[in-house]
Amino acid sequence: MVILVRSLFNFNLKLSPLDVALARTRSHAHMSQAPLLTLVVESAADPDARAMLHALENVGISREIARVIPLGALTTDARATRERGLAALTFGRCATPTLFANDVALGGVKEVEAMGRTLELTRAVLGEAGEVGDAEREGGSAVVVGRFEPPACLREPAEEEWDDPMRGVSTSRSLMGRSRSTRADAFEKEERKSTSDETHTASTSKVKRDPRGTLNPCGKSDAVTLVAPKHPVDAAGYLKSAFAVVENLHTDTSTGLVDYVAVGRDAQFAEFENVTQSFRAIRLDEGELADENARKAFLLNVYNVAVKHAYVKFGVPKSTSSRVKFYRNVGYVIGNDFFTLDDIEHGLLRSNAATPSAMFSKRHFKSTDRRLRFALSHLDPRIHFALNCGANSCPPIRAYGAEKVDAQLDIAARAFLDGSVEVALPKIQMSKILRWYACDFGATPEEVLRRVAPFLRDDPRKAIEDALADGRVARKLKISYAHYDWGTNAGKCKSFSL
């Protein structure tokens, strides 16, 4: 099987820092005709194929952009020809699976997984195929140089080389969810758009008074030219993965605690901070983010990475009052507006609902607030199983995709509720998240349980549904809420301060 990830550059296109990182892992509006990344395995059914794809996903490379060509689906002659070519590239030691960057073999599953635990795989995938020229680094047009013509053994087979043409299509769908012809059509469509598409740029005078809690403050120069990533949802997801790589390098394997002071001193964290500047050029109601599902995924990714970013930049809150100040003051400038963590969660994701602690206000943003137009029109309570505020009792952090966010939120809800809801009728214990945000799930405890039950395993789900169906049993239910652990994974860190 061969997976081809194509680079889609326009040689006169100005790219954002995030696009430079994502360009070889994501489809952009302009395409080079040769693959940069190739994965060779025996067949799509090989579990090592999925292990390799998982390792790539961990560094921000989505399997959705992969093209799949199983060697086992080729004709005898085509396979023999390709195996000879692969053997030549690996000095006669070609085995499956093997990952190639252009014609350079990076290794098998064990090697790639080991590389994925550091930035080696990211560097190999983003750097092997070519460099970004000085013009792009200086803010001019991006110039990409390098090898773009792969050897024949790493190119996609022609139709006549497939032993069964439909076998290749079904294999492709099994690993990436689409057929080869569908992808080709998409590439052609993007090419037709290339002559008229323009990357959104924003030239802005230096912001004189960025709020003190700004994680991506305006640059030091008097004028900063910013370029928005073409795919902001994946860009934010990539930042999550990039931060996780640096965080893992400074995690004590015996305790699981992170040295956030060391993270802040790491040169790779400085690179991470630089690319967050691209958020300032993103418009929350334009391009990909005009779609509310995409905006939801983007905001989930931004929120989750912002919390960890703030731990390094401003410190970790360790008291109730400092946590309140943390969420109310820390955030990113996105477009021309500053959004705190509370703004993202309550104003945008919760459709402008008030914070649980609000005593009088029913809305987060006032009706005159210009940011109100970016709020989601529909409150999806599943976001509470995707947002990670940094506490130990929070749901785990995942990267969410524009097209997959609905299914991903279902998975997140099932995982969190299945591990936190305990049913021993008439007693039911749940996370305090369902107490604080009960109004997002229903007007009464019974309505909340009805929203929660479908995400549970068969036995607890059936027990709750049967109890709710019997009015006498429902009235006797005793709901309690588990202790919420506000501790964090911070080892060495500074205390929160602005």
N, C-alpha and C positions, 0 to 999 in steps of 0.2 A: 504494500500500500504506500502510496506517495501522497503527502499533503503539501500543497504548494501555497505559500502565502505570498501574495503579490504586492509589490510596492506601487502606490498610485501617486506619483509625483507629477506636478507641473513644474517644469524647470524655470518658469518665470513667476511662480506662486510664492508669496510670502507666507511662511509657516509660523505658528505659535511654538513656544518651547514644548508644549504638550504634543503638538502635531509632529514635531521632530522625533519625539519618543514613540509616538503611536503609528507613524507613517508606515512602518514596515510590518505592523501588526493589525492594521485596520484599513478598510477601503476608504479612500479619499476621492475627491472629485476628478483627479487626473491620474492616469495609469501609465506605468512603465510596462513593457510587454513581457518581462521575464520574472520568474519567481526568485525569491531571495531565500526561502526556507523550504526544505524538503525533508519529509519523514518517511522512511522506507520500513515497512513491516510485512509480514507474511500475509496476513488477512485481517479484515475488519473485526473478526471474532477473537483475535489475539488479545488477551487481557493487557499485555504489555503496550498495545496501541493506546488503550485508554489511559494507562499509567503515564505514557509520554504526553498525551494531550492534557492530562491533569497538571503535569509539571509545567507545561507551557502556559496554561491558564493562571498558574500561581504567579507568573511574572507579567500578567496583563494581556496575554495573547489569547483572544477568544477563538474557540474551536469553530465558531459560526462562520469565520472567514476562510476556513480550511477547505482545500480541494482534495478529494480522496481518490487514490488509485491503488487498489490492492494488487500486489504482484501475483497472487494466486488467481486473480481474475483475468490474467493476460493469456494470450495464446502461448503455446510451447516455445515457438521461435522468438516471439517478442520478449518473453521472460528470459530466455537464455541470453539474448543480446543485452538486455539491461543488467543482468547479473554480471556479465563480463565487464561492463562499464563500471558498475559499482565496485567490483573487485579491484579494478585499476585505480579507483579513487582512494581505496583503503589498503592498498598494497597487498591485495590478495586475502585480506582478513574480513571481508564484508559479512556481517551477520545482521539479522533483523531482530528488533527494530534498530535503526541508526538514524540519527538526526544530522542533517547537513545544513550549513549556512553557505549558500552558493555551492561550490564544490569542495568545501572543507568539512570533513567529518567531525562532529562535536562529540559523538559517542552514543552509547546505548542508554537504556532506561536508568541504570544505576548512575552513570556519569551525568546524565541530564538532571536527574533528581538532586544529585550532589551539587551541581552548578546552580540549581534553582534555590538552594538554601542560602546562597550569597547573591551578589549582583553579577556573577560570572555569566549566567545564562542570559540575563537582560543585556549585558554588554555584548555578548556574542551575537544575539539576535538583532540588536539595534545597531551594532557597529561593524559586523563582519562584512556586510554588503557594500559599504561605502561610507564616506564621511560627508558631513554637511559643511559646505564651503565657508570661507571667511565672510562672504557677502551676507549670508544669513546670520552669522554670529554678530555682525555689525548692524543688523536691522534691515539689510537690503534683501534682494531676492534670494531665495534658497537655491543653492547649486549643489546637486548631488552627484558625486563621482563614484566610480567603482565598477565592479563586474556585474553586468545585468543579463548576460547570456549564459545560461547553465549548460553543462554537458548534456548530450542527448539522453543519457540514462536517467537524468533527473527531470526531464521534461514530461509533460502530460502525454500519455499514449494517444495515438490517433484512433479513430473509431475501429479501424480494421484490426487493431492490435488487441482489442478485447476479445477474450474467449466467448463471453456472452455479454453483449453491450448492456443489457438490463441489469446484469450482475454488478457492473460498475456503478450504475445509477443507484441501485438499492444500497450498496455499500456506502456510497457517499451519503445517502440520507440517514443511514444508521448512525453515523458519527457526527454529521454536521447539520442534519435536518433539512437538506435541500439537494436538488439534483445538479449535475454538472451543467446541464443546459440552462437551468435557472440562473446559475452564477454567471455563465457566459453572457446571458441576456442582460444581467445587471451591470456587468463590466461595460458592455456596449452602450447601455443607457447612460452610464457615467461619462463615457468618452464623448457622447453627443452633447452632454451638458458642459463639457470642459471649456468650450470656447466662450460660454456666456457666464459661467459661475465665477464669483469673486469671493475671496475670503474676507470676512468682516474684520476690519481693523478699527482701532480707536486711538486717536491721538489726543491726549489730554494734558492739560497743564498739571503740574504737580499739585496734588491735593494738599492744601495748606493745613487742614485740620482733620486728618484721619483720626477716628476715635481711638482712644488709648488701647482698646482691646482688639485692634485690627491685626489679623494674622498675616495679611498680605499688603502691608503698607506700600504707598507709592514709592517708586525708586528715588534715589538720591539726586538724580539729574532734574533740571528744571522742567524738562518735557520728556514724557515717556510715551513711546509708541507701542501699543499692545496689539496682539493678534489673537483673536478668539480661535480655539480649536474647532475644527469642522464637526467633531463628534463629542460634545461636552460630557455626555453621559459616560462614555468609555474613558474619557480623559480623567474624570473624577474617580472612576473605578481603578484606573491605572495608578493614580496617586495613592489610593488605599494600599495597593499591592507594593508600590515603591516604598512607602513608609514602613510596611510590615517587614520588608527585607532588612531595612536599617534597624528596626526595633529588635528583630530576632538576633542580630549580631551582638546586641548588648543585653540579652536576656540571660539570667542565671538559670541554667538548665536544671539545677537541683531544686530551686524554689519557684521558678517561673516568674520571678520579679524582674522588672526592667530598670536599667540604669538610665533614666531620662536625661541626666546631666551628660553622660557620655554620648547619648544620641545627639544632643545639641551640639557637641563638639565634632561630630563626624562630618567629614566633607560631603558625604552623600546626603546628609540632611540639608546642607546648604543648597545642594542642587535641587532637592525636593522643594525647598522654600522658593527658589527662583521660579519654578514652573507654576506655583500657585498665583503668580502675578497675572497669568492668563485669565483667571476668573474675572478680572476687572474689565475685560473686553466682551464677556459673555452677556447676551441679552436673554432674560428668562422667558420672554414671549416670542422669540424669533427662532427660525430654523428648526432644528430638531426639537428644541424645548417648547415650541408652540403646541406640541402634543402633550397632554397632561400626564399620560403614563410615563413618557420620557422625562418630563420635568420632575415627576415623583421620584423616579430612579436617581436622577441627578442630585436632588436635594437629600435623599437618603445617603448617598455616597459622600456628599460634601459634609453633611453633619457628622458622620462617623469619623471621617479623617480630621475634621476640625477639632474634635475633642482631644485626640492624641497630639495633634500639632500644638494645641494650646498647653498641654502638659509640659511640653519641651520649652515653649517660648515664654509662658507666663507662670508655670508651676501648677501643682496639683492642689485642688481645694480639699481641706481636711475637716471642715466644720459645716454645719447647716448654713450659716450666714455667708461663708465664703463660696459655697456651692451656688447659692442664689445669685451672688455677685458674678460668679463665673459664667453662668448661663445667660445672664442679662447683659453682659458686656463684651464677651469674646465672640468673634465672628470674622467673616470675610467681606470684603467689598466685591460684589458681583454686579457687573455693569457699572452704573453710576450710583448704586445704593449700597449701604452697609447693612448687613443682616447678621444679627447675633444668633447664637444657638437657639434662644427662645423664639426669635423671629422666624427662623427656619422651621422649627417644630410646630409652634402654635399658630403663627401668622400665615405660613405657607402650607405646610403639610396637613395641618388640622383645619384648614379652610377658615382661618381667622377666628379660631375659638380661643376663649380666655384660658390662662394658665390655671391649673387646679387650685393654686393658692389665692387666686383673685377673688376678693370678697364682693365687689360691687360691679366691676366691668364684665360684660358678657362677650366682648370682642377684644382681640389682641391689638390689631391696628385700628386706629380711628378712621372714620369714613373719609377723612381728608388726606390720609397717608397715601402717597404715590405708590408705595410698595404693595398696596392692597390688590392691585390689578394682577399681581403674580400669584396670588393665593389659588390653590386648587379649588375647583368648584364643588368637589365631592370629598367628604372626609372618609378615608379608608382606615378603619380601626386596626387593620393588620400592620400599619406602620409601627405600632408600639412593640411589635415583635421583631422589628428590623433596626430601630434606633438604639444605639449604644451610647449612654451618657458617661461611660467610663467606670461605672460601679460594677462590682463583682456579680451582682444579681441581674445585671442587664443581659439582654439577648446577645449572642455572639455577633461579631462583625462579618458581613459578607459584602461582596461587590454586586450591585444590581444593574441589570441591563435594560435598555429602553424597550426592547421587544419581549423580554422575558420577565419583567418585574411582577406581573400578576401571578404567574406560576411560582416565582421565587418567594413571593410574600406568603403564598399558601404553604410552601415548604417551611418557611421561617415560623409561621404560626403553629404548624403541627409540631415542629421540633421544640419550640419553647413551651407550649401548653402541655404537651405530652410529658415534659420533664418537670413541670411545676404544679400541675393540678392533681390533687389527691382526693379520691372519692371513697368514702366509707360511710354510706348513708346511715343516719341522716346528716352526717358531717361532710362538708366539702371545703377543702383548703385550696386557695389560689394565691397567685402572686399579687402583691400590693399594687402592681400596675393596673390590675383590673378593678381596684378600689379607687385609685386616684383618677383614672380615666373611664369610670363606669359609664358616664354619659355618652361616650363615644360608641359604646356597645349596645346600650339600651336604656330605657327610662326606669326600669325596675330590675332588682336582682334576678328575677326570673328571665327577663329578656336578655340580660348579660349571659346567663347560663345557656340560653338557646343559641346565642352567637358562638359560644365557646365549644359546646358539645361536638359539633361536626368535625372539629380538629383533633379530637381525642381518639385513642384506641377503642376497639369495639366494646370491651367490657365497661369502662367508665362512661363512654358515650351512651350506651344503651341504658345504664343505670340512671344517668341524669335525665335522659329523654323520657324514660318510664316514670320517673318521679314527678317530672313536670306535667305529665299527662294525667296524673292522679292528683286532683286538687287537695285532698287530705294529706297526702305525702308531701306535696310541694310546700304546704304551709308549715310543715315541721322541719324543713331543711335548715341546717345551721351552717352558714357560710363564715369562714374565717380566712385571714390573710397571713401568709408567712412573713417572717422577719425579712426585711430588705437589707441586704449587706451593701453598705455604701463604701466599703473598702475598695481599693484599686490594685492594679498589678504593679504599682510603682515601688521600686526598691529605693535607689538613691535618686532624689528629686528635690527641687526647691518647692517651698510652699507658695500657693497662688498669691500673686500680687500684681497689680497694674501700675 
